[in-house]
């Protein structure tokens, strides 16, 4: 099962603990009984076009997005 972790934390926004969040996901996957069935793919500092390209390139089963969604330019 492919899991795509996408992260975005622009400098103009408050800092998120994205590295901590990813570490917790990795640890949980390692502790699972089916840990060898997971592939975790990471993409950092994603822009909207990077998001679309990663979905097309990796064809993930699960997408985990961590980032800001502020105002009209935020995540919808």
N, C-alpha and C positions, 0 to 999 in steps of 0.2 A: 504494500500500500504506500503510495507516494503522498507525502505531506509537504506542502509548499508553505514556507514561513516567509512572509513579506513584511518588511519593516520600513517605516518612514518617520523621521523625527527632524524636520527642518530646523535650522538654526534660529529662525524667527519665532519658534514655539517653545513652550516649556519642555524641559528635558524629561523623557520617559525612560524607564529602566528596561529597555528592550533586551539588553544582553542578559539580564536576570530572568526575564520572562522566557527567553529561548532556553536558557540553562535548565529551568524547571521543566520545560517540555521534554528536553533531551533526557533528563533524569527519569521522568515518568515513563518514557518509552523504553529505556534500558531496563527498568524494573518490571515491565510487563512480561507475561509468559510468551508472547509472540514478538518479542523485541527484534528478532531477525527478519520479521516480515515488513518492517517499516523502513522507509527511506525518507530522511528529512533533508529537504533542499532549502537553502537559505538565500534570500536576496535582500540586500540592505539598501537604504536610501532610494527606495523605489518612487518613481514618478508614475502618473497615470498610464503613460505608454509602456513603461516597464512592467506594470501590473498585467496588462493585456498580453504582452509578449511572453511573459513567464507562463501564463495560463496556456497559451498556445504551444510553447516549446516543451513544457514538462507534463502537460495533461494530468494534473494532480487529482487524487481522489479527495483530498482535503486541502483547503486553503485556510491558513491562519494569518490574518492581517493584524499588525500592531502599529498604531500610529494615531495621528491627530485627525479629527474631522471637524474643522472649524469653518463656520460661515459658508458662503456660496462656493468657495473653492475647496471645501473639505470633502471628505468621503461621503458618498450618497448611497 
